[in-house]
Protein backbone atom coordinates (compact mmCIF):
# COMPACT_ATOMS: atom_id res chain seq x y z
CA UNK A 1 0.00 0.00 0.00
CA UNK A 2 1.21 3.50 -0.85
CA UNK A 3 0.01 6.75 0.66
CA UNK A 4 0.71 9.98 -1.18
CA UNK A 5 0.46 13.28 0.67
CA UNK A 6 0.43 16.46 -1.36
CA UNK A 7 0.71 19.79 0.43
CA UNK A 8 -0.11 22.78 -1.80
CA UNK A 9 0.10 26.52 -1.23
CA UNK A 10 -2.36 28.55 -3.27
CA UNK A 11 -2.85 32.22 -4.10
CA UNK A 12 -6.41 33.38 -4.82
CA UNK A 13 -6.05 36.70 -6.70
CA UNK A 14 -9.77 37.44 -7.08
CA UNK A 15 -10.52 37.12 -3.36
CA UNK A 16 -11.22 40.30 -1.39
CA UNK A 17 -12.78 38.63 1.64
CA UNK A 18 -12.87 35.34 3.49
CA UNK A 19 -16.32 34.72 1.99
CA UNK A 20 -14.93 34.94 -1.56
CA UNK A 21 -12.00 32.73 -0.62
CA UNK A 22 -14.38 30.14 0.84
CA UNK A 23 -16.45 30.13 -2.37
CA UNK A 24 -13.38 29.52 -4.55
CA UNK A 25 -11.93 26.89 -2.22
CA UNK A 26 -15.23 25.00 -1.91
CA UNK A 27 -15.49 24.89 -5.69
CA UNK A 28 -11.91 23.64 -6.09
CA UNK A 29 -12.19 21.08 -3.28
CA UNK A 30 -15.47 19.67 -4.61
CA UNK A 31 -14.01 19.31 -8.11
CA UNK A 32 -10.89 17.58 -6.76
CA UNK A 33 -12.87 15.18 -4.55
CA UNK A 34 -15.24 14.23 -7.35
CA UNK A 35 -12.62 13.87 -10.06
CA UNK A 36 -9.82 12.14 -8.13
CA UNK A 37 -11.54 10.40 -5.17
CA UNK A 38 -9.15 11.91 -2.62
CA UNK A 39 -9.31 13.34 0.88
CA UNK A 40 -8.31 16.93 1.49
CA UNK A 41 -8.38 19.64 4.12
CA UNK A 42 -7.27 23.24 4.47
CA UNK A 43 -4.43 23.09 6.98
CA UNK A 44 -3.08 26.65 7.16
CA UNK A 45 -3.78 30.30 6.30
CA UNK A 46 -7.45 30.04 7.27
CA UNK A 47 -7.55 33.74 8.20
CA UNK A 48 -5.80 35.01 5.03
CA UNK A 49 -8.00 36.33 2.23
CA UNK A 50 -5.81 35.38 -0.70
CA UNK A 51 -3.83 32.40 0.56
CA UNK A 52 -4.66 28.82 1.32
CA UNK A 53 -2.64 25.75 2.23
CA UNK A 54 -4.30 22.42 1.51
CA UNK A 55 -3.22 18.85 2.27
CA UNK A 56 -4.38 16.10 -0.07
CA UNK A 57 -4.13 12.36 0.63
CA UNK A 58 -4.27 9.60 -1.97
CA UNK A 59 -4.08 5.90 -1.10
CA UNK A 60 -3.56 3.01 -3.53
CA UNK A 61 -2.05 -0.44 -3.67
CA UNK A 62 0.62 0.51 -6.22
CA UNK A 63 3.03 3.44 -6.12
CA UNK A 64 2.78 4.28 -9.87
CA UNK A 65 -0.95 4.90 -9.47
CA UNK A 66 -0.32 7.37 -6.64
CA UNK A 67 2.45 9.10 -8.64
CA UNK A 68 0.14 9.55 -11.64
CA UNK A 69 -2.76 10.74 -9.49
CA UNK A 70 -0.62 13.36 -7.76
CA UNK A 71 0.76 14.59 -11.09
CA UNK A 72 -2.77 14.88 -12.49
CA UNK A 73 -3.94 16.74 -9.38
CA UNK A 74 -1.09 19.25 -9.69
CA UNK A 75 -1.86 19.77 -13.39
CA UNK A 76 -5.56 20.22 -12.63
CA UNK A 77 -4.83 22.86 -9.99
CA UNK A 78 -2.45 24.69 -12.35
CA UNK A 79 -5.23 24.79 -14.97
CA UNK A 80 -7.91 25.94 -12.49
CA UNK A 81 -8.22 29.61 -13.41
CA UNK A 82 -9.36 30.92 -10.01
CA UNK A 83 -6.17 30.03 -8.11
CA UNK A 84 -2.43 30.15 -8.66
CA UNK A 85 -0.21 27.34 -7.43
CA UNK A 86 2.55 28.92 -5.34
CA UNK A 87 4.33 25.81 -4.12
CA UNK A 88 3.78 22.13 -3.46
CA UNK A 89 5.42 19.31 -1.56
CA UNK A 90 4.93 15.58 -2.12
CA UNK A 91 5.55 12.82 0.41
CA UNK A 92 5.10 9.13 -0.38
CA UNK A 93 4.79 6.66 2.45
C-alpha positions as CSV (number, residue, x, y, z in Angstrom):
1,X,0.0,0.0,0.0
2,X,1.2,3.5,-0.8
3,X,0.0,6.8,0.7
4,X,0.7,10.0,-1.2
5,X,0.5,13.3,0.7
6,X,0.4,16.5,-1.4
7,X,0.7,19.8,0.4
8,X,-0.1,22.8,-1.8
9,X,0.1,26.5,-1.2
10,X,-2.4,28.6,-3.3
11,X,-2.8,32.2,-4.1
12,X,-6.4,33.4,-4.8
13,X,-6.1,36.7,-6.7
14,X,-9.8,37.4,-7.1
15,X,-10.5,37.1,-3.4
16,X,-11.2,40.3,-1.4
17,X,-12.8,38.6,1.6
18,X,-12.9,35.3,3.5
19,X,-16.3,34.7,2.0
20,X,-14.9,34.9,-1.6
21,X,-12.0,32.7,-0.6
22,X,-14.4,30.1,0.8
23,X,-16.5,30.1,-2.4
24,X,-13.4,29.5,-4.6
25,X,-11.9,26.9,-2.2
26,X,-15.2,25.0,-1.9
27,X,-15.5,24.9,-5.7
28,X,-11.9,23.6,-6.1
29,X,-12.2,21.1,-3.3
30,X,-15.5,19.7,-4.6
31,X,-14.0,19.3,-8.1
32,X,-10.9,17.6,-6.8
33,X,-12.9,15.2,-4.5
34,X,-15.2,14.2,-7.3
35,X,-12.6,13.9,-10.1
36,X,-9.8,12.1,-8.1
37,X,-11.5,10.4,-5.2
38,X,-9.2,11.9,-2.6
39,X,-9.3,13.3,0.9
40,X,-8.3,16.9,1.5
41,X,-8.4,19.6,4.1
42,X,-7.3,23.2,4.5
43,X,-4.4,23.1,7.0
44,X,-3.1,26.7,7.2
45,X,-3.8,30.3,6.3
46,X,-7.4,30.0,7.3
47,X,-7.6,33.7,8.2
48,X,-5.8,35.0,5.0
49,X,-8.0,36.3,2.2
50,X,-5.8,35.4,-0.7
51,X,-3.8,32.4,0.6
52,X,-4.7,28.8,1.3
53,X,-2.6,25.7,2.2
54,X,-4.3,22.4,1.5
55,X,-3.2,18.9,2.3
56,X,-4.4,16.1,-0.1
57,X,-4.1,12.4,0.6
58,X,-4.3,9.6,-2.0
59,X,-4.1,5.9,-1.1
60,X,-3.6,3.0,-3.5
61,X,-2.0,-0.4,-3.7
62,X,0.6,0.5,-6.2
63,X,3.0,3.4,-6.1
64,X,2.8,4.3,-9.9
65,X,-1.0,4.9,-9.5
66,X,-0.3,7.4,-6.6
67,X,2.5,9.1,-8.6
68,X,0.1,9.5,-11.6
69,X,-2.8,10.7,-9.5
70,X,-0.6,13.4,-7.8
71,X,0.8,14.6,-11.1
72,X,-2.8,14.9,-12.5
73,X,-3.9,16.7,-9.4
74,X,-1.1,19.2,-9.7
75,X,-1.9,19.8,-13.4
76,X,-5.6,20.2,-12.6
77,X,-4.8,22.9,-10.0
78,X,-2.5,24.7,-12.3
79,X,-5.2,24.8,-15.0
80,X,-7.9,25.9,-12.5
81,X,-8.2,29.6,-13.4
82,X,-9.4,30.9,-10.0
83,X,-6.2,30.0,-8.1
84,X,-2.4,30.1,-8.7
85,X,-0.2,27.3,-7.4
86,X,2.5,28.9,-5.3
87,X,4.3,25.8,-4.1
88,X,3.8,22.1,-3.5
89,X,5.4,19.3,-1.6
90,X,4.9,15.6,-2.1
91,X,5.5,12.8,0.4
92,X,5.1,9.1,-0.4
93,X,4.8,6.7,2.4
